[in-house]
Amino acid sequence: MAASSVVCTWLVAACMSVACEKDHSMMYPPTMLHSSSSKRLSRCARRRRVRSKCNADGTEFPRSLISSFCGSSIQGLMSSCLAFEPCDEYYSSKGLCSSDFFGDNGFAFLFGSRNVPVTRRQRQMNPAAHSGEAMAVAVQPAIGVASKKKPPTKQRRVVVTGMGVETPIGHDPDEFYNNLLEGVSGISEIEAFDCAHYPTRIAGEIKSYSTDGWVAPKLSKRMDKFMLYMLTAGKKALADGGITEDVMDELDKARCGVLIGSAMGGMKVFNDAIEALRISYKKMNPFCVPFATTNMGSAMLAMDLGWMGPNYSISTACATSNFCILNAANHIIRGEADMMLCGGSDAAIIPIGLGGFVACRALSQRNCDPTKASRPWDISRDGFVMGEGAGVLLLEELEHAKRRGANIYAEFLGGSFTCDAYHMTEPHPEGTGVILCIEKALAQSGVSREDVNYINAHATSTPAGDLKEYQALIHCFGQNPELRVNSTKSMIGHLLGAAGAVEAVATVQAIQTGWVHPNINLESPDEGVDVNVLVGPKKERLDIKVALSNSFGFGGHNSSILFAPYK
């Protein structure tokens, strides 16, 4: 038995324990067992007997393991034994048969002996226990059987080959980023509805938007705007990635997927349905339920393209886009897809959306000067400004992209998620969740913290959130003189579930152009904020080695993703 594994050996000990109990129960009639407790072996005595037999060959067993098995029934023990790999393939019972360790009859019950009584319930559950059939027990490794190991495989690399956006300051990546570099603000008074009675009357609205050539007119009249933004941004990402009709015909559509999420979903469609219901259910849009769900945008885009790969949506509040991007990349890394459209979309600038955020006191009320309302890290910030839009990245496996001659914008290195597990809307006071998220993202991506020299921060212009994120960044990266940090939200507001994807586009554009956009409205930095780390009021030249983009959401959801120049 010296060659037996530890697991097999303590299985034997367990079997001995059950055998002891059976032998002892046959030694005394039931009446004697109850009336003469002094003659009955105690549990400790039974354990000692088992250990004395089991230690005959010098093998010691953990007491906790023996104890845990002493009260086991035969049926439970057999289930445990048979849960191992098939004996005829991986194990041999030769050692069991030849060893004196087991005695003459001690293990007869394991092989279906009729001499050992079993209950009716045991016979019903396991007929083989009284049939005389041999029952398999994993005892000794079979000689000459090698465990099968998968050969090491090279990790699949993920690259960005296309981008599409719908934002308050641009409808394609170049227009969008050029406006960011020039410090153009897209925040103005709300025009979509009358909000005169609201304390907040400003937002980052998309003023000029057209679905022409992207979405069928019939659908565009029925769909919620969050779906329209998603569809147009997704198709623009494909066009930007060079996916023409000819290329589309050559794609393996079973290996192409869509993972685009939303924080708020189809709020307007659902709200319109409630208003229609006040008159009659017959007035309701028959598509109000599917068009309100967050997954339907990804589904509709896949239907349009015929892409049959991974398809779903994630909703983690304002961290949604990063969650979608990282999960999409993981599908490619695991070999489940070659190409993924991923990102986020939201269109919550409607009465119920504005009213909800006003109610939880999250919004800026700087109505007199809208373009200066979003001011991350400034001491006079008073809340975030709502925005709307969509951002979509086309992620692709590197070799797949090279085979079709795709233009590669950047490489996606990886990322991470964590949860504060602290509060619904407030960040953790110590920033532990954010710190953990960044550290895990660096570790998962194999990136040294010294290599990160650009961060597109979540920084929403809220009093607590901006400072906590800044402190977490300093904790993780120290006083790196090369590090530059900015916030895209200073110009477009907070796009909620779409924020991470739009900011990922800005991050990739920074890598491509070698310019990082300014932080506008940063006039009086908050106490403790080092302005030497933050990008100033003008764009700055930067040769980016590794870029980090953060997104955090209500519920304590944290996400960090990393990009680098493709080499």
LUMKE-929649 format. One record per residue (C-alpha): x, y, z; residue in one letter; residue number from 1. Coordinates in pm, 1 decimal, always signed. Layout:
N
X, Y, Z, A, NUM
...
% end
This chain:
567
+0.0, +0.0, +0.0, M, 1
+300.4, +234.8, +14.1, A, 2
+248.2, +318.2, -351.9, A, 3
-115.1, +412.1, -303.6, S, 4
-208.9, +777.3, -322.1, S, 5
-312.3, +962.1, -9.9, V, 6
-665.4, +998.3, -139.6, V, 7
-699.8, +626.9, -204.8, C, 8
-553.6, +546.9, +135.1, T, 9
-799.4, +754.6, +333.1, W, 10
-1077.9, +605.6, +122.8, L, 11
-962.4, +269.9, +254.9, V, 12
-972.8, +412.9, +605.4, A, 13
-1327.7, +524.6, +548.5, A, 14
-1423.6, +180.5, +425.1, C, 15
-1265.6, +23.0, +734.4, M, 16
-1466.7, +258.0, +951.5, S, 17
-1794.0, +150.3, +794.5, V, 18
-1688.4, -212.5, +815.7, A, 19
-1618.4, -171.0, +1185.4, C, 20
-1964.0, -32.1, +1240.7, E, 21
-2122.2, -320.5, +1049.0, K, 22
-1920.2, -587.0, +1230.5, D, 23
-2004.5, -433.8, +1563.3, H, 24
-2375.1, -412.6, +1487.1, S, 25
-2381.7, -783.5, +1395.6, M, 26
-2202.6, -876.8, +1717.6, M, 27
-2485.2, -760.6, +1940.6, Y, 28
-2862.8, -783.7, +1903.3, P, 29
-3043.3, -451.2, +1887.1, P, 30
-3180.6, -493.5, +2237.0, T, 31
-2834.7, -540.8, +2382.7, M, 32
-2706.8, -235.9, +2201.1, L, 33
-2965.6, -21.5, +2371.4, H, 34
-2965.8, -185.7, +2709.8, S, 35
-2594.0, -242.6, +2759.0, S, 36
-2424.6, +75.7, +2648.3, S, 37
-2116.0, -18.7, +2846.3, S, 38
-2044.5, -305.9, +2604.3, K, 39
-2077.9, -89.8, +2296.0, R, 40
-1759.4, +55.5, +2153.3, L, 41
-1751.2, +431.0, +2168.8, S, 42
-1695.7, +640.3, +1856.4, R, 43
-1343.6, +720.3, +1976.4, C, 44
-1271.5, +350.9, +2024.6, A, 45
-1390.1, +273.9, +1673.7, R, 46
-1162.6, +547.2, +1540.8, R, 47
-867.3, +403.8, +1731.3, R, 48
-940.3, +60.0, +1586.8, R, 49
-949.6, +201.3, +1236.6, V, 50
-628.6, +394.1, +1287.9, R, 51
-449.8, +95.8, +1436.3, S, 52
-540.1, -117.0, +1132.5, K, 53
-466.7, +158.4, +885.1, C, 54
-131.4, +241.8, +1040.1, N, 55
-11.2, -114.6, +1003.7, A, 56
+192.5, -15.5, +697.4, D, 57
+312.6, +310.6, +844.1, G, 58
+59.0, +533.6, +674.0, T, 59
-86.3, +813.0, +886.8, E, 60
-429.6, +958.0, +815.8, F, 61
-563.5, +1301.8, +895.7, P, 62
-803.6, +1262.0, +1186.0, R, 63
-1051.1, +1502.0, +1032.2, S, 64
-1076.4, +1283.3, +723.1, L, 65
-1136.6, +963.8, +920.1, I, 66
-1385.0, +1138.5, +1144.5, S, 67
-1578.6, +1271.9, +851.1, S, 68
-1621.1, +923.2, +707.0, F, 69
-1692.5, +719.0, +1020.6, C, 70
-2061.8, +789.6, +1014.1, G, 71
-2104.1, +742.3, +638.7, S, 72
-2355.2, +497.6, +501.8, S, 73
-2252.7, +233.0, +248.9, I, 74
-2453.7, +406.6, -21.2, Q, 75
-2286.0, +742.0, +44.0, G, 76
-1944.4, +578.5, +49.7, L, 77
-2006.1, +400.0, -278.8, M, 78
-2115.7, +727.1, -436.7, S, 79
-1795.3, +888.0, -318.9, S, 80
-1582.8, +604.6, -451.7, C, 81
-1754.6, +586.0, -787.3, L, 82
-1720.9, +960.3, -838.1, A, 83
-1361.2, +901.0, -941.1, F, 84
-1249.6, +835.9, -1298.3, E, 85
-1343.2, +490.7, -1441.4, P, 86
-1133.9, +227.9, -1272.3, C, 87
-1072.9, +19.5, -1582.9, D, 88
-906.3, +315.6, -1753.8, E, 89
-709.9, +489.0, -1484.1, Y, 90
-688.5, +256.4, -1185.2, Y, 91
-601.8, -100.7, -1103.3, S, 92
-740.4, -301.5, -811.7, S, 93
-447.9, -542.9, -814.1, K, 94
-305.0, -393.8, -500.0, G, 95
-638.2, -434.5, -325.2, L, 96
-667.4, -802.7, -404.5, C, 97
-311.4, -893.8, -308.5, S, 98
-275.4, -695.2, +9.9, S, 99
-309.4, -850.4, +353.5, D, 100
-405.6, -509.3, +476.3, F, 101
-773.6, -567.3, +405.5, F, 102
-818.1, -891.3, +592.4, G, 103
-1037.8, -1177.7, +480.4, D, 104
-1383.4, -1029.3, +493.7, N, 105
-1341.4, -671.3, +600.4, G, 106
-1426.7, -527.6, +257.8, F, 107
-1669.0, -789.9, +134.1, A, 108
-1953.4, -541.2, +144.2, F, 109
-1775.4, -325.5, -113.2, L, 110
-1802.8, -600.7, -372.5, F, 111
-2168.7, -672.8, -333.0, G, 112
-2153.2, -965.4, -89.5, S, 113
-2491.2, -1101.7, +10.5, R, 114
-2356.8, -1167.2, +361.4, N, 115
-2376.5, -802.8, +456.4, V, 116
-2731.5, -684.6, +531.2, P, 117
-2853.6, -368.9, +358.0, V, 118
-3177.8, -180.5, +401.3, T, 119
-3462.7, -183.3, +150.5, R, 120
-3390.3, +180.2, +71.2, R, 121
-3026.0, +96.7, -5.1, Q, 122
-3129.5, -190.9, -231.4, R, 123
-3369.0, +37.2, -420.5, Q, 124
-3108.9, +306.1, -465.9, M, 125
-2821.1, +73.4, -560.1, N, 126
-2924.4, -271.6, -686.2, P, 127
-2561.9, -363.6, -750.8, A, 128
-2496.0, -354.0, -377.6, A, 129
-2670.3, -691.8, -333.1, H, 130
-2636.1, -838.8, -681.4, S, 131
-2294.7, -995.7, -644.6, G, 132
-2150.8, -766.0, -913.7, E, 133
-1804.5, -623.3, -865.3, A, 134
-1808.9, -257.3, -768.8, M, 135
-1528.5, -21.3, -865.7, A, 136
-1312.1, +146.2, -604.4, V, 137
-1022.3, +376.8, -688.6, A, 138
-728.2, +229.0, -500.6, V, 139
-398.4, +230.7, -686.7, Q, 140
-276.7, +414.3, -996.8, P, 141
-255.7, +182.7, -1296.8, A, 142
+97.2, +121.5, -1416.4, I, 143
+188.8, +285.0, -1744.2, G, 144
-114.7, +513.1, -1771.2, V, 145
-5.8, +873.3, -1821.6, A, 146
-238.5, +1164.7, -1754.5, S, 147
-338.4, +1350.8, -2067.4, K, 148
-227.3, +1713.6, -2074.1, K, 149
-326.7, +1973.8, -2327.6, K, 150
-27.9, +2106.3, -2517.8, P, 151
+54.6, +2466.8, -2428.2, P, 152
-108.1, +2711.1, -2666.0, T, 153
-6.8, +3064.8, -2746.4, K, 154
-257.7, +3321.3, -2616.7, Q, 155
-458.2, +3485.1, -2890.2, R, 156
-394.7, +3859.0, -2914.7, R, 157
-680.9, +4106.3, -2952.1, V, 158
-661.2, +4425.2, -3156.3, V, 159
-891.0, +4717.0, -3235.8, V, 160
-967.8, +4734.3, -3607.7, T, 161
-1275.1, +4959.0, -3617.7, G, 162
-1455.1, +5229.1, -3416.3, M, 163
-1792.3, +5401.2, -3431.3, G, 164
-1945.2, +5676.2, -3216.6, V, 165
-2254.3, +5889.0, -3171.4, E, 166
-2174.8, +6176.4, -2932.8, T, 167
-2276.1, +6536.4, -2860.6, P, 168
-1960.8, +6660.4, -3039.4, I, 169
-1923.6, +6421.6, -3331.0, G, 170
-2063.5, +6125.5, -3522.0, H, 171
-1738.7, +5960.5, -3628.5, D, 172
-1415.5, +5896.8, -3435.1, P, 173
-1208.8, +6162.2, -3612.1, D, 174
-1464.6, +6441.5, -3580.6, E, 175
-1525.5, +6344.2, -3219.5, F, 176
-1158.7, +6339.5, -3122.6, Y, 177
-1065.6, +6655.1, -3310.2, N, 178
-1332.6, +6841.1, -3113.0, N, 179
-1196.2, +6692.7, -2791.3, L, 180
-846.5, +6812.2, -2879.1, L, 181
-981.4, +7162.2, -2938.8, E, 182
-1167.2, +7165.3, -2606.1, G, 183
-1512.5, +7192.2, -2765.2, V, 184
-1797.8, +7139.7, -2519.4, S, 185
-2115.6, +6960.5, -2623.4, G, 186
-2313.7, +7062.9, -2315.7, I, 187
-2603.8, +7303.7, -2359.7, S, 188
-2962.2, +7368.2, -2254.0, E, 189
-3197.4, +7073.8, -2299.8, I, 190
-3415.9, +7107.9, -2609.2, E, 191
-3581.1, +6765.0, -2627.1, A, 192
-3852.0, +6855.3, -2374.1, F, 193
-3964.0, +7136.2, -2148.1, D, 194
-3762.1, +7117.1, -1828.4, C, 195
-3825.9, +7466.8, -1693.6, A, 196
-3948.4, +7328.0, -1361.8, H, 197
-3638.1, +7108.4, -1307.1, Y, 198
-3342.6, +7236.2, -1100.4, P, 199
-3113.1, +7097.4, -1373.4, T, 200
-3186.1, +7209.8, -1728.9, R, 201
-2862.8, +7125.6, -1909.9, I, 202
-2719.6, +6810.8, -2070.4, A, 203
-2493.0, +6677.0, -2341.9, G, 204
-2763.3, +6621.2, -2604.1, E, 205
-2705.1, +6495.5, -2956.6, I, 206
-2856.3, +6779.8, -3157.9, K, 207
-2810.4, +6655.9, -3513.2, S, 208
-2865.0, +6286.4, -3568.2, Y, 209
-2965.7, +6092.9, -3876.7, S, 210
-3031.4, +5723.9, -3932.8, T, 211
-3022.0, +5761.0, -4311.8, D, 212
-2833.1, +5473.9, -4466.2, G, 213
-2790.7, +5297.8, -4132.6, W, 214
-3137.1, +5200.9, -4002.2, V, 215
-3456.1, +5126.7, -4195.5, A, 216
-3707.5, +5414.9, -4167.4, P, 217
-3981.0, +5188.6, -4031.0, K, 218
-3759.8, +5065.5, -3748.6, L, 219
-3624.0, +5410.2, -3670.6, S, 220
-3976.5, +5532.4, -3593.7, K, 221
-4042.7, +5254.5, -3343.6, R, 222
-3708.1, +5199.6, -3173.2, M, 223
-3582.9, +5373.0, -2862.8, D, 224
-3295.9, +5613.2, -2926.9, K, 225
-3051.0, +5402.0, -2730.4, F, 226
-3101.0, +5124.7, -2988.4, M, 227
-3072.0, +5364.5, -3280.8, L, 228
-2745.9, +5505.4, -3146.0, Y, 229
-2617.7, +5151.2, -3093.8, M, 230
-2708.1, +5033.0, -3443.6, L, 231
-2555.8, +5331.6, -3619.8, T, 232
-2237.3, +5328.6, -3409.5, A, 233
-2203.6, +4953.2, -3461.5, G, 234
-2237.7, +4975.6, -3837.8, K, 235
-2000.0, +5269.8, -3849.7, K, 236
-1744.1, +5059.6, -3660.1, A, 237
-1779.5, +4787.6, -3923.4, L, 238
-1738.5, +5037.6, -4205.9, A, 239
-1436.8, +5188.4, -4030.5, D, 240
-1292.3, +4838.0, -3995.1, G, 241
-1316.8, +4772.2, -4367.7, G, 242
-1596.2, +4515.9, -4340.0, I, 243
-1747.0, +4561.8, -4683.1, T, 244
-2013.4, +4335.8, -4831.5, E, 245
-1745.2, +4125.4, -4998.1, D, 246
-1552.9, +4087.3, -4672.3, V, 247
-1876.5, +4010.2, -4487.4, M, 248
-1950.1, +3725.1, -4727.2, D, 249
-1612.4, +3569.6, -4646.4, E, 250
-1652.2, +3587.2, -4267.7, L, 251
-1739.2, +3282.9, -4059.4, D, 252
-2047.4, +3440.0, -3904.2, K, 253
-2064.4, +3172.5, -3635.6, A, 254
-1741.1, +3322.4, -3501.0, R, 255
-1857.3, +3684.1, -3506.6, C, 256
-2047.4, +3825.0, -3208.8, G, 257
-2203.4, +4136.5, -3059.8, V, 258
-2176.0, +4247.1, -2696.6, L, 259
-2313.2, +4598.3, -2653.0, I, 260
-2477.2, +4699.8, -2326.9, G, 261
-2682.4, +4979.6, -2177.8, S, 262
-2724.6, +5113.2, -1827.1, A, 263
-3078.0, +5248.0, -1867.6, M, 264
-3216.3, +5065.1, -2171.7, G, 265
-3524.3, +5179.2, -2360.0, G, 266
-3660.8, +5422.4, -2104.4, M, 267
-3848.8, +5638.9, -2354.3, K, 268
-4023.9, +5346.7, -2525.2, V, 269
-4129.3, +5211.9, -2187.2, F, 270
-4240.2, +5553.3, -2060.8, N, 271
-4441.2, +5611.9, -2379.6, D, 272
-4610.7, +5276.4, -2326.8, A, 273
-4716.1, +5378.2, -1976.6, I, 274
-4865.6, +5700.1, -2110.4, E, 275
-5050.5, +5506.9, -2382.3, A, 276
-5179.1, +5262.1, -2123.3, L, 277
-5353.1, +5548.1, -1943.1, R, 278
-5584.6, +5559.2, -2244.7, I, 279
-5593.8, +5190.8, -2341.5, S, 280
-5358.2, +4900.7, -2385.7, Y, 281
-5464.7, +4905.4, -2750.9, K, 282
-5272.2, +5230.7, -2790.8, K, 283
-4944.9, +5073.6, -2676.4, M, 284
-4654.6, +5010.1, -2910.7, N, 285
-4657.0, +4631.3, -2964.6, P, 286
-4276.9, +4639.2, -2949.6, F, 287
-4255.9, +4834.3, -2623.9, C, 288
-4133.6, +4539.3, -2418.1, V, 289
-3859.5, +4404.9, -2650.1, P, 290
-3746.3, +4755.0, -2744.3, F, 291
-3712.2, +4847.7, -2376.1, A, 292
-3481.3, +4558.9, -2283.7, T, 293
-3107.1, +4623.0, -2278.9, T, 294
-3018.8, +4312.4, -2480.6, N, 295
-3231.1, +4392.3, -2783.0, M, 296
-2981.9, +4632.8, -2939.1, G, 297
-2716.4, +4360.2, -2964.0, S, 298
-2978.3, +4118.5, -3091.5, A, 299
-3108.0, +4355.8, -3360.2, M, 300
-2757.0, +4433.3, -3481.1, L, 301
-2676.7, +4061.6, -3504.9, A, 302
-3000.1, +3999.6, -3696.4, M, 303
-2906.9, +4271.2, -3940.5, D, 304
-2555.4, +4132.3, -3991.4, L, 305
-2631.0, +3761.1, -3962.8, G, 306
-2366.9, +3724.0, -3691.7, W, 307
-2434.9, +3407.3, -3492.5, M, 308
-2153.0, +3415.5, -3238.7, G, 309
-2170.6, +3527.6, -2871.8, P, 310
-2450.7, +3780.5, -2833.5, N, 311
-2579.9, +3941.9, -2516.4, Y, 312
-2567.3, +4263.7, -2318.8, S, 313
-2429.0, +4357.5, -1979.0, I, 314
-2570.0, +4626.3, -1754.4, S, 315
-2345.3, +4745.3, -1471.9, T, 316
-2460.1, +5106.6, -1458.8, A, 317
-2189.3, +5345.4, -1579.9, C, 318
-1928.2, +5067.3, -1595.9, A, 319
-2132.8, +4881.6, -1859.5, T, 320
-1915.5, +4951.5, -2164.1, S, 321
-1590.0, +4836.1, -2008.0, N, 322
-1754.9, +4517.0, -1887.4, F, 323
-1876.3, +4451.8, -2241.7, C, 324
-1538.6, +4528.6, -2398.8, I, 325
-1344.3, +4302.3, -2164.4, L, 326
-1591.7, +4016.0, -2195.8, N, 327
-1589.7, +4048.3, -2574.3, A, 328
-1209.5, +4031.3, -2575.0, A, 329
-1221.5, +3722.8, -2355.2, N, 330
-1445.6, +3546.1, -2607.6, H, 331
-1174.1, +3604.9, -2866.6, I, 332
-890.4, +3502.7, -2633.3, I, 333
-1069.7, +3177.4, -2546.0, R, 334
-1111.4, +3095.8, -2914.5, G, 335
-1490.3, +3131.6, -2914.9, E, 336
-1491.7, +3418.1, -3164.9, A, 337
-1263.6, +3591.2, -3413.4, D, 338
-1443.7, +3923.9, -3425.1, M, 339
-1665.5, +4109.4, -3175.5, M, 340
-1856.8, +4436.3, -3186.6, L, 341
-1863.6, +4569.3, -2831.7, C, 342
-1939.1, +4882.7, -2632.0, G, 343
-2238.3, +5064.5, -2488.1, G, 344
-2528.0, +5296.6, -2563.9, S, 345
-2765.2, +5513.8, -2361.6, D, 346
-3028.7, +5779.8, -2426.3, A, 347
-3172.3, +5876.9, -2089.2, A, 348
-3218.0, +6253.2, -2140.1, I, 349
-3593.8, +6233.1, -2099.9, I, 350
-3816.3, +6359.6, -1816.6, P, 351
-3802.5, +6039.9, -1611.4, I, 352
-3425.7, +6004.7, -1656.1, G, 353
-3348.5, +6365.2, -1567.6, L, 354
-3594.4, +6359.9, -1279.3, G, 355
-3447.5, +6041.2, -1137.1, G, 356
-3093.8, +6175.5, -1121.9, F, 357
-3217.5, +6507.4, -983.2, V, 358
-3397.8, +6315.6, -709.9, A, 359
-3076.8, +6145.0, -599.1, C, 360
-2892.4, +6479.4, -606.9, R, 361
-2630.0, +6367.1, -854.6, A, 362
-2653.9, +6642.2, -1118.3, L, 363
-2490.2, +6980.0, -1159.0, S, 364
-2723.9, +7280.0, -1136.4, Q, 365
-2491.0, +7525.5, -1311.1, R, 366
-2762.2, +7617.5, -1562.9, N, 367
-2636.0, +7971.7, -1622.8, C, 368
-2316.4, +7852.2, -1794.2, D, 369
-2369.6, +7500.6, -1938.8, P, 370
-2027.3, +7461.9, -2101.6, T, 371
-1859.4, +7514.1, -1763.3, K, 372
-2087.4, +7282.6, -1565.3, A, 373
-1880.3, +6965.2, -1602.4, S, 374
-1551.4, +7036.6, -1424.2, R, 375
-1372.1, +6724.6, -1298.3, P, 376
-1129.0, +6781.0, -1007.3, W, 377
-1220.8, +7149.8, -984.0, D, 378
-1302.9, +7262.6, -631.7, I, 379
-1634.1, +7416.8, -742.8, S, 380
-1774.7, +7103.7, -910.8, R, 381
-2131.7, +7030.8, -803.8, D, 382
-2232.3, +6709.7, -979.9, G, 383
-2221.9, +6544.4, -1319.1, F, 384
-2394.2, +6648.8, -1640.9, V, 385
-2600.5, +6389.9, -1827.7, M, 386
-2496.1, +6297.7, -2179.7, G, 387
-2619.4, +6054.4, -2442.9, E, 388
-2478.6, +5852.9, -2728.6, G, 389
-2300.3, +5530.3, -2814.3, A, 390
-1952.8, +5395.1, -2867.8, G, 391
-1864.8, +5067.2, -3040.0, V, 392
-1527.6, +4900.3, -3094.6, L, 393
-1456.8, +4626.8, -3345.5, L, 394
-1224.6, +4384.5, -3166.6, L, 395
-1051.7, +4117.7, -3369.7, E, 396
-807.7, +3834.1, -3322.6, E, 397
-468.9, +3952.4, -3446.6, L, 398
-398.8, +3681.1, -3704.2, E, 399
-754.1, +3708.4, -3838.2, H, 400
-705.9, +4083.4, -3879.6, A, 401
-370.5, +4039.5, -4052.6, K, 402
-506.7, +3783.0, -4296.5, R, 403
-769.3, +4024.8, -4423.6, R, 404
-529.4, +4319.2, -4427.1, G, 405
-715.4, +4519.0, -4161.4, A, 406
-593.1, +4852.9, -4032.3, N, 407
-494.5, +4799.7, -3668.0, I, 408
-550.4, +5100.1, -3441.5, Y, 409
-423.2, +4955.3, -3112.6, A, 410
-385.9, +4636.5, -2915.5, E, 411
-623.0, +4549.5, -2632.0, F, 412
-412.1, +4422.4, -2343.4, L, 413
-676.6, +4322.8, -2088.8, G, 414
-853.2, +4453.4, -1781.8, G, 415
-1040.3, +4367.9, -1466.6, S, 416
-1362.7, +4412.8, -1267.8, F, 417
-1420.6, +4451.6, -895.3, T, 418
-1697.9, +4561.7, -662.2, C, 419
-1673.9, +4806.7, -371.5, D, 420
-1938.6, +4611.7, -178.2, A, 421
-1998.5, +4933.3, +11.5, Y, 422
-2281.0, +5163.6, -105.7, H, 423
-2532.1, +5201.2, -388.7, M, 424
-2417.3, +5541.9, -508.5, T, 425
-2115.2, +5651.5, -301.6, E, 426
-1756.8, +5538.1, -368.0, P, 427
-1569.2, +5348.0, -100.3, H, 428
-1401.8, +5604.6, +130.9, P, 429
-1066.9, +5424.2, +107.8, E, 430
-1093.9, +5351.6, -264.1, G, 431
-1016.3, +4985.0, -201.2, T, 432
-1234.6, +4853.4, -483.5, G, 433
-1081.4, +5088.6, -739.9, V, 434
-726.2, +5014.2, -624.9, I, 435
-791.0, +4640.8, -641.1, L, 436
-942.2, +4676.9, -987.4, C, 437
-642.9, +4865.2, -1127.5, I, 438
-391.8, +4628.4, -969.0, E, 439
-576.3, +4324.2, -1103.3, K, 440
-598.2, +4480.8, -1449.0, A, 441
-222.0, +4537.5, -1453.9, L, 442
-152.9, +4183.7, -1332.6, A, 443
-395.8, +4023.8, -1576.8, Q, 444
-247.1, +4219.0, -1866.0, S, 445
+113.1, +4159.3, -1765.3, G, 446
+177.2, +4533.7, -1756.2, V, 447
+416.8, +4708.8, -1519.8, S, 448
+272.7, +5016.7, -1353.7, R, 449
+572.4, +5218.4, -1474.7, E, 450
+467.5, +5152.2, -1834.6, D, 451
+127.9, +5320.8, -1793.5, V, 452
+173.2, +5685.6, -1890.1, N, 453
-182.1, +5784.2, -1990.5, Y, 454
-508.5, +5743.7, -1800.6, I, 455
-852.9, +5836.0, -1926.5, N, 456
-1021.1, +5869.5, -1588.6, A, 457
-1382.1, +5804.9, -1496.0, H, 458
-1392.9, +6149.7, -1325.4, A, 459
-1755.5, +6258.1, -1356.9, T, 460
-1733.6, +6596.7, -1179.2, S, 461
-1889.2, +6472.4, -854.3, T, 462
-1749.8, +6596.9, -521.3, P, 463
-1664.2, +6253.5, -380.3, A, 464
-1594.2, +6041.9, -687.5, G, 465
-1326.7, +6254.0, -855.0, D, 466
-1108.7, +6282.1, -547.8, L, 467
-1135.5, +5913.6, -453.3, K, 468
-1035.0, +5805.4, -803.4, E, 469
-742.0, +6049.5, -807.2, Y, 470
-617.4, +5914.4, -473.6, Q, 471
-647.5, +5557.4, -601.4, A, 472
-446.8, +5647.5, -912.2, L, 473
-167.5, +5802.8, -705.8, I, 474
-168.8, +5497.2, -478.9, H, 475
-130.1, +5263.2, -777.3, C, 476
+107.4, +5463.7, -996.0, F, 477
+290.3, +5692.8, -755.8, G, 478
+452.3, +6015.2, -869.6, Q, 479
+535.4, +5909.4, -1223.8, N, 480
+655.9, +6226.4, -1401.6, P, 481
+543.3, +6085.4, -1738.5, E, 482
+187.0, +6010.0, -1626.8, L, 483
-90.9, +6224.0, -1778.0, R, 484
-455.2, +6203.0, -1669.4, V, 485
-766.0, +6358.3, -1824.5, N, 486
-1144.6, +6327.6, -1827.2, S, 487
-1346.1, +6319.7, -2149.3, T, 488
-1660.1, +6399.9, -1948.4, K, 489
-1550.0, +6760.4, -1906.2, S, 490
-1666.0, +6816.9, -2266.3, M, 491
-1943.9, +6566.0, -2339.6, I, 492
-2089.4, +6500.3, -1995.7, G, 493
-2157.7, +6153.8, -1858.0, H, 494
-2292.9, +5913.1, -2121.3, L, 495
-2380.4, +5658.1, -1850.6, L, 496
-2358.4, +5306.4, -1996.9, G, 497
-2197.6, +5441.6, -2315.6, A, 498
-1929.0, +5641.4, -2132.7, A, 499
-1667.1, +5367.1, -2118.7, G, 500
-1690.3, +5283.9, -2488.9, A, 501
-1678.3, +5645.7, -2604.0, V, 502
-1381.6, +5704.0, -2373.9, E, 503
-1216.3, +5386.9, -2505.9, A, 504
-1244.7, +5538.7, -2854.3, V, 505
-1084.1, +5857.7, -2719.3, A, 506
-807.5, +5647.6, -2563.3, T, 507
-736.2, +5462.2, -2887.1, V, 508
-740.7, +5791.8, -3077.2, Q, 509
-485.0, +5931.3, -2831.8, A, 510
-260.0, +5634.8, -2909.8, I, 511
-309.9, +5687.1, -3282.4, Q, 512
-256.5, +6062.2, -3292.4, T, 513
+1.2, +6107.0, -3017.4, G, 514
-211.7, +6384.7, -2865.0, W, 515
-411.3, +6377.6, -2540.0, V, 516
-707.7, +6607.9, -2503.8, H, 517
-729.1, +6882.2, -2238.2, P, 518
-921.8, +6898.6, -1913.0, N, 519
-1147.3, +7197.7, -1961.2, I, 520
-1297.0, +7395.5, -1670.7, N, 521
-1018.0, +7293.4, -1432.9, L, 522
-968.0, +7642.6, -1294.7, E, 523
-910.9, +7578.6, -922.2, S, 524
-793.6, +7220.2, -859.3, P, 525
-926.7, +7049.3, -550.2, D, 526
-703.6, +7043.1, -246.5, E, 527
-459.7, +6754.0, -267.3, G, 528
-477.6, +6724.8, -646.2, V, 529
-142.5, +6764.6, -822.3, D, 530
-201.7, +6958.6, -1143.3, V, 531
+127.7, +6825.7, -1279.3, N, 532
-41.1, +6486.9, -1318.1, V, 533
-348.8, +6626.4, -1493.3, L, 534
-352.0, +6743.0, -1853.5, V, 535
-389.2, +7120.9, -1868.2, G, 536
-640.2, +7340.1, -2054.6, P, 537
-473.2, +7267.9, -2390.2, K, 538
-399.8, +6943.4, -2573.0, K, 539
-60.2, +6788.9, -2505.3, E, 540
+175.3, +6575.7, -2708.8, R, 541
+232.8, +6230.7, -2556.3, L, 542
+400.0, +5915.2, -2683.4, D, 543
+174.3, +5661.6, -2515.0, I, 544
+329.0, +5334.1, -2399.3, K, 545
+24.1, +5188.7, -2222.6, V, 546
-311.7, +5359.8, -2168.7, A, 547
-562.9, +5282.4, -1894.1, L, 548
-933.5, +5368.5, -1909.6, S, 549
-1149.9, +5355.3, -1596.1, N, 550
-1527.0, +5327.8, -1563.0, S, 551
-1719.7, +5295.9, -1236.9, F, 552
-2090.4, +5255.3, -1176.2, G, 553
-2366.4, +5276.8, -917.2, F, 554
-2358.8, +4965.3, -703.0, G, 555
-1981.9, +4985.9, -660.7, G, 556
-1899.8, +4833.2, -1000.7, H, 557
-1540.6, +4907.4, -1101.3, N, 558
-1370.5, +4836.1, -1432.8, S, 559
-1031.1, +4911.9, -1583.1, S, 560
-913.0, +4825.7, -1934.1, I, 561
-575.3, +4873.6, -2103.5, L, 562
-466.1, +4953.0, -2458.3, F, 563
-124.1, +4991.0, -2617.0, A, 564
+18.2, +5072.8, -2958.7, P, 565
+23.9, +4765.1, -3181.1, Y, 566
+377.5, +4641.6, -3237.0, K, 567
% end
